[in-house]
Amino acid sequence: MNSILVVDDEKSLRDFLTIMLENEGYAVETASSGEKAVKLILEKEFDLVLTDFRMKKANGIEVLEAVKKHNPITPVVLMTAYASAETAVEAMKKGAYDYISKPFNVEDLQLTVKNAIEKKTLADQNHYLKSALKDKFGFDNFIGTSLAMQKIFRLIEKVADSNATILIGGESGTGKELVAKAIHFNGARKNYRFVSINCGAVPENLLESELFGYEKGAFTGADSSKVGLMEIANKGTFFLDEVGEAPLSIQVKLLRVLQEREITRVGGNKTISIDLRIVAASNKDLAKAVNNKTFREDLYYRLNVIPVELPPLRARVEDIPLLIKHFINKYNEDRQGENKIQGIHPDAIRLMEQYSWPGNVRELENVIERAVVLEVGDTIQISSLPDGISGDAEPSSEMTLPSSDQPVDLEKTLDQIEKKMIRGALDQSNGIINKAAKQLNLSFRSMRYRIQKHKLKGKEETDN
């Protein structure tokens, strides 16, 4: 619902405009002076400001200037009983959308308001489209030729134009929000907003009002009504990041959104219809959360219409060199001087391919950004990698528990255990990779990668 601020020191005119505009389907707020209007403009956004020209304290031009400073794309229409060529020119020079004289024809005013709102909507869409194009160049997690990522690409293409609800799973740093944006910006709703909220980052007492908005007087400090994020995203896509962190009280209301496609603002009793594409994401196992009674089963099945599971970086090791190259190019732009990084030493790549990447692509990007800053030459060396990746010491062959004065490198220890198990499986299968892979419940491809990683030998053919 588009919002309009009406500013006039005559109560009768404010009341008339409020009734007329609300009948047209707009949400209307009023201010009895330019000073009060400026305060409201600084507190929230409007799709149109309709203001009188001559008022005490702050006049229409001051209201216009406040709007253009706070949100330049918001149109302002000035009204006055003292129309003149000079005032009209002054208003238009300062960015007014239009200028109408009192008394005005109601139909003319309705048409002016309609055109101004449409202009604002187009401006909003252009802004978000530009942001979308910029974001597409940042889809770093979409770089890769691995089968796992190709499968994700194909799935995005299939579901982008549908309205089906999507649940994206995957570890932290795998690019869940990037997938959500790709679905939105490659789909039928791309001309409308992509709005997101992290359910785990907003306190429970604020989450409901952020999602659904609130009415004036709903709680202490609610001096005016506020539109919620879901209402703002109408006709677009709403991304519920870390939905597994949403408290049960909010989960009930999210279920209603999915079932009824309507919301109610906090402190309100009027239902508001919304048309949204819902995409949710979680790094938790929501099926387990359902079993543990921390996530509603009915909401889980409503969200999990089309599941998309993002692979961790360690499961698509073949993409690491491509990602390294991409991030080097990205951060070369910030490198001082003309000495750009040309590449990375093969030994450094080998270490990075062996690393487990608990932070996934996000961690890899941070490592490359750090290396580009620290490297003195034109090729990234092992010395520019963090200690957790570049450590020289071999892991102890004896498994010991960590103590306060003798910590154990868990990743290196696990790497050594993996090597012993791979070698043992190969020994028991006479070096035949297929048999060894089955013994460890691994795919042939994964087994071959681990054999190469640990510099072991195996045979791809079976003995007859």
N, C-alpha and C positions, 0 to 999 in steps of 0.2 A: 504494500500500500504506500503510495507516494505521500510525502509529508509537506505541508505548506505552513509557513509562518506568516500570519497576518498582523501588521503593525499599523495601528491608528489610535489617536487619542479620543476618538468618538466611539463610545461603547455601542451605540445603536448600529453603527456601520460594521464594527467588529462582529457583533452578533449576526447581522444579516449575511456577511461574507462567510462566517462559520457555517451557518445553516446551508447556504447555497453550495459551498464547496464540499461539505460532508455528504450532501445529497448526490454530488457528482462522484463520490467514492474516495475522496481524499481524507487523510488524517490532518486535522487542523489544530495548530496552537496559536495563541494570540499574545500580543504584548501591547500595553497601553501607552508606551512611550518608546522613543528611539533608544533611550538608555537601557531599558529592560530588554529590548530586542537585541542589542549588542551583546548583552550578557548571555542570552539564550543561544545566540549564534556561536559564541565561544565554547559553549557547553555541548552542543550537539549539531548534527548535520540536518539540513532540510533540502528538499528537492526544488523548492521555490520560495522566495521571499517576496511578499506583496506588501509594500509599505507606502504610507502617506508621505508626501514631500515635506509639508510644513508641520513640524511638531516642536514642542518645547524641549529644551536641553539638547537632545540629539535629533537632528532632522533626517530626512530620507537619504540625503547624500552621505551622511555619516554612517547610516545603516548600510548603504550600498558599499562604502569603502571597507567596512568591517567584514562584510560577506566576501568581498573579493580578496581580502587579505587572508581570511581563514580558509575559504574553499573557493578558488577562482571559477570553478565550472558551475557553481550554483547560480541560476538565473535570478535576476531581481527585476520586478516590475514596479514602477513608481506611479502613485496616484496623486492628483492634485486638483484643487478647484481654481488654481491660479496658473493655468498653463500659459507658457510663453515660449517663443523660439529659443530664447537664451537658456531657460531652465532645461528644455528638452535637449539642447546641444550639450550642456554641461553633464546631464545624466548619461547620455549615450557615450560621451567621451570617457567617462569613468567606468564604463562597462555595463550599464543597465541593458537588460534584454529589450524592454519596451517601456512606453510612457503613455498613460491614459488619463483623460480629463474627467473630473467629476462635474455633473452627474454622468455616469457611464451607462451604456447599454449592456444589460446583463449578458446577452448572447455574445456580444463582442468580448466582454471580459472572460467568459467561459472559453472562447476560442483562443484568446491570448494565453490563458493559463494552460490549456491543453497543449498548445504549441511549445510553450516554455518547458513544460514537463518532458515532452518528447525530446527536446534538445538536450536536456539534462541526462535523460536515459541513454541517448546516443553517445554523449560525452563519457558517461560511465563505462559503457560497453567498449568504446575505443581505448579508454585507459586500461581496462582489464585485458583487452586483446593485446595491447602493447606489452603489458606485463607478462602475458602468456608467451609471447614470442621470445622475450628475454629469458623466461624460465626454461623454455625448450632447449636453449643452448646450454643450460645447466643440468640437463638430464644425464649426469655423469654415470649413474648406475646403469644406464641403458647402453653403455659401450660394452661390447662383448660379442664374440662369435660362438661362445659355448652353446651347447644344445639346451642347457637350462635357460639361458637368457633368450634364445630364439623362440623357445616355447612361450615365454612371457610376452614377447613381442606379438606373436600370433594371437594370443589370448586377448591382449589389449585391443587389437584390431577388430576382433569378433564382438567384443562387448561394448565398445565405445559408444555406438549409436543406440544401444538399448537403454531402457530405464531401470533395468534390474539392479537390485542392491548388491554391492560387492564387499566382501570381507578380505582384506589383505593381511596375510600373516608373514612373519619373518623376524629375524633377530634385529636388534637395534643397529642402525647404520646401513641396512640393506637397501634403503631407498623407497620406503612405503609411500611417503607423501609424493615422491616423484612419479610413482606409478598412478596414484590418484589423480595428479594433475594431467598426466598423459591421457588418461581415460576421459577426463573432462574436456581438455583442449583439442582432442581429436574426435569428439562426439557432437551430437546434435545440439548440446547446450553450451557450446563453446562461446557463443556471443553473450552469455550471461555470466554471473559471478561464480567464482570458486571461493568458497569461504570455509575456513577450517578452525577447529578448536582442539587443543590437547586436553583431554578429560582428566589427565593426571596432573596438569600444571595449574589448574584453577581450583581454589578451595571449594569444598562442597557447598558452603552457604552462598557462594557467588555463582556457581556453575549454572543453576537453574535460570537465574535472571540473565546471564550471558547468552544462554541458548534461546530462551523464549521471550526475553524482554520483561518489562514490568510497567504497571500503571502508576500514575501519580498517587502518592500516599500509601503505596503497598507496604512500605517499611520506613523506618526512620532514615531520613536523608533522601527519600525518593520525592524530590520537589517537582519533578516533571516525569512524564511517561518516557519510556525508552524502548526503541525497537530492538528486538533480539537478533542474534546472528542468523538464526534459521529464517526469520522473516526477511532479512537483508539478502539472503541467498536465493530468494524466490525465483523459480524458473531455471536456476543454475544447479550447482553441485555443492553439497555440504559434506565436508570431510571430518569424520569423528576419529581423530587420532587417539591412540591408546584407549580405546573404548572399554577395555577390560578394567580400567581404573575408575570408571564411573560408578558412583555409589548406587545401591539398589533403589533408592528413592528416585533417582534420575532415570534409571533403567526402565522403570514403569512408564515414565513420560515419553521416553524415546520409543518404546513399543507402540504407544498411541500414535506418535508421528508416523511410524511405518505402516500402521494399520489404517488409520483414519485420514492421514495427510492433513492434519490440522493441529494447531497449537493454541494454548491459552496463556496469556501473559501473567506473570506473578501479580497477585492482587486483583486480577480481572476475572470476569465471568463470561466474556464474549469469546467464542471460538473464531480463530482466524485460519482460513484455508491456505495451504501452501502447496506449491508444486516443486518438488525437489528430487534430485537424484542423490541418494545417500551412498557414500563410500565410507567404510569403517576400516580401522587397522588396529592391530594389537601385536605386541611381541610376547604376549602371554599365550599359553595354550588354553583357549576359551572352552574347549570341550572338557578339559580338566577342571576349569573354574566352575563349569556347570555342575560337575560331579561334587565339587567342594561346596556347592550352594553359595558361591560368591558372585555368580553371574546367572541371570535368568535364562532358563532353557528356552522359553518362548521367544525371547529377544535374540538369542543365539541363532535360532533357526530362521528368524526373520532377516537377520543380517547376512547369514551364510548362504545366500541364494547362489552366488557365483564366488567360490573361494579362489584366491590367488595367493600361492605360497612362494615367497621370494627366497631363492637359495642363498646361503651364506657365502662369502667370498672364498672360503676354503674349499667349497664344493665346485667352484669354477675357476680353478687355478690358471687355466689356459687364458683367461681374460686379464690376468694381472699385468702382463707386458703392455697391453693396449691401454689399460687404465693409467699405468705409469706414464706412458707417452702423452696421454691426454692431459694429465695434471701438470706435467712438465711444461707443456705449451701454455696452459692456463696461467701458471705462476711465473712463467718467463716474462709476462707482461709487467709484473711488479718488480722485476729484478733491476737494480740500479746499473747504469752504464750500458755499454754495448755487448758486454761479455755474457751472452745468453747460454743457458745449459743446452748442450747439443744431444745429450743422451745419458745413459746410465751404464755403469760397468757390469758386465755379465755376471760377475761374482755377487754383486749387490742384488741383481735380479734373482739369482739362484736362492739367496738367503730369504728374499721376500716371498718367493714361491713356497718355501718351506715353512714360513711363519703361519700361525693359525688364524690371525686377524680376528680377534674377538670383537673388535669394533667395526669390522667389515669395511665397506668402501669408504665410509666417513673417516675411519682410522687411516686407511691408505692415503687418502687425500691429505690429511694432516701430516703424515710422514713425508710426502713429496714436497709439500709447502715448506716444511722445516728444512729439508735437504737443499732445496733451491736457494734458500736464504743463507745456509751455512757453507755451501760448497764454494771453494775459492777458484777451482778450475772450471772447465766447460763440460765435465762429465761427472755425474754423481758417483762418489766412491762409497765403499762400505763405512768409512769413517764418518760420513754425514748422516748415517742412519742411527736411530735410537738404540740404546744398549740392548733393549729387549729383542731386537732383530739382529744386531751386529755382534753380539757377545762372542768372544773368541774361545772361552773356556768350554771344554767338552763336558757334558753332564755326567755326574757320578754314576757309576754302574751299580752302586749299592743304593737301594731304595731306603730312604730315611724320612722320618716325619720332621717337619720344620720345627725349630725351637726359636726362642727369643734371640739367641745369639748366633744361630746358624741357620739362616733361611735357605729354603730349597727352591730352585727355579722350576716351577711346576711344568711350564710349557716344554722345557728341554727334557725333563724327566719323562713326560708323556711321549715325547718324540722318540726317546730311546726305547721305551716300552713297545711302541708301535713297530720300531725297526726289528726288535727281537721277535715279535709275534709274526711279522711278515716273513722273516728269515726261517722261523720254525715251521710255518705253513708251507713254505717252498720246499724245505727239507723233507717234510712228510709226504709231499705230493711229487717228489722227484723233479722239482723245478717247474712243473707244469702250472702255468698261471691260472688257467680255468679252474683247476681243482683247488688250488690254494685260495682263490677268491671265494669259492663256494664254502670252504671251511671257515672263512672269516666273515661270511655273509656280506661280501662286497661285490660290486659289479666288476666285470672284467676291466673296464676302463679305469675305475678307481684303483683297482689292484695294480694295474700297470703303472699308473702315476706314482703310487707309493714305492714300487720297486725302483723306478727311476730316481725318485726323490732320495732314497737311501743308498743309491748306487749298488743295488743288488742285481742278480741275474735270474732270469726265468725263461721258460719256453712257452710260446703261444700255441704250439701244436700239441695234440694229445698223442700218446703212444698207441700203436695198434698191436 
